[in-house]
Amino acid sequence: MATIDTLSDWLEEQTSRSLLIQKEEQGDLDQVMIHLNKIDYRPGTTNGNDDYTNSSALLLHGEGVVLTDAEQPPLPGNVFEIPLEGLTKVEAEGTRALLQTERGTYHIIQNP
């Protein structure tokens, strides 16, 4: 099974390319088109006062749009966040990548 490092390496290879991201979560499908500028990793943190945990995540930076039936609003903050908590599966090969967590599934596809 591939690791998050495999996915990070694949995403680094996609820098300066357009990607379609499809997020399936609780029966809903959200789609984003992003021109990837860079990726970052945000480690998980715990707030010492109330033990609130902010899970680790991959942050995909770049200009993008949220694809909806009616319109295409800009991607908020030019960042798409993929939480890594509960990560169960990672695949990255060729023009596609897949990341599955306990909450949802992310398909990332290189846009020609």
C-alpha positions in Angstrom: 0.0 0.0 0.0 1.2 3.5 -0.8 1.9 6.0 1.9 1.2 9.6 2.4 4.8 10.2 1.2 3.9 8.6 -2.0 0.9 10.9 -2.4 3.0 13.9 -1.5 5.6 13.0 -4.1 2.9 12.5 -6.7 1.4 15.9 -5.9 4.8 17.5 -6.1 5.0 16.2 -9.7 1.7 17.8 -10.4 2.8 21.3 -9.4 1.9 23.9 -12.1 -0.8 21.5 -13.5 -4.6 21.7 -13.2 -6.2 19.0 -11.1 -9.8 17.9 -10.6 -10.5 16.9 -7.0 -13.6 15.0 -6.2 -14.5 14.6 -2.6 -17.1 12.0 -1.6 -18.3 12.3 2.0 -21.6 11.0 3.5 -23.2 10.6 0.1 -22.3 14.1 -1.1 -19.9 14.8 -4.0 -18.0 18.0 -4.0 -15.7 18.9 -6.9 -12.9 21.5 -7.2 -10.7 22.4 -10.1 -7.3 23.8 -8.9 -4.1 25.0 -10.7 -1.6 23.5 -8.1 1.1 25.9 -7.1 2.5 24.1 -4.1 1.6 21.6 -1.3 2.1 21.8 2.4 1.7 19.4 5.3 0.1 20.7 8.5 0.9 18.5 11.4 -1.8 17.8 14.0 -1.9 20.0 17.1 -3.6 19.8 20.5 -4.9 22.8 22.3 -3.6 22.3 25.9 -6.6 24.0 27.5 -9.4 21.8 26.2 -7.6 18.9 24.4 -9.1 20.0 21.1 -7.2 18.3 18.3 -6.6 20.0 14.9 -5.9 17.0 12.7 -3.0 16.8 10.3 -3.8 17.7 6.7 -2.4 18.2 3.2 -2.9 21.7 2.0 -3.1 22.2 -1.8 -2.4 25.8 -2.7 -3.4 27.4 -6.0 -6.1 29.3 -7.8 -9.2 27.2 -8.2 -13.0 27.1 -8.5 -15.7 25.0 -6.8 -17.7 23.2 -9.4 -21.4 23.4 -8.8 -24.5 23.0 -11.0 -25.3 26.7 -10.9 -22.0 28.6 -10.7 -18.2 28.3 -10.2 -17.2 30.3 -7.1 -13.5 30.8 -6.4 -11.8 28.3 -4.1 -11.8 30.0 -0.6 -8.3 31.3 0.3 -6.9 29.5 -2.8 -6.3 26.4 -0.6 -7.9 23.0 -0.6 -7.5 21.0 2.6 -7.4 17.2 2.8 -7.7 16.1 6.4 -5.5 13.0 7.1 -7.2 11.8 10.3 -8.4 8.2 10.0 -6.4 7.6 6.8 -7.1 4.1 5.5 -5.9 4.0 1.9 -3.6 5.9 -0.4 -2.9 5.3 -4.1 -1.0 7.4 -6.6 0.0 6.4 -10.1 0.0 8.0 -13.5 -2.6 10.7 -13.8 -4.7 9.7 -10.8 -4.5 9.6 -7.0 -6.9 8.3 -4.4 -7.0 9.0 -0.7 -9.5 7.4 1.6 -10.2 8.4 5.2 -12.8 7.3 7.7 -14.8 10.4 6.7 -14.5 10.4 2.9 -12.8 9.5 -0.3 -10.7 12.0 -2.4 -10.1 11.3 -6.1 -7.4 13.6 -7.6 -7.2 13.6 -11.4 -4.7 15.4 -13.6 -6.7 17.6 -16.0 -5.4 17.4 -19.5 
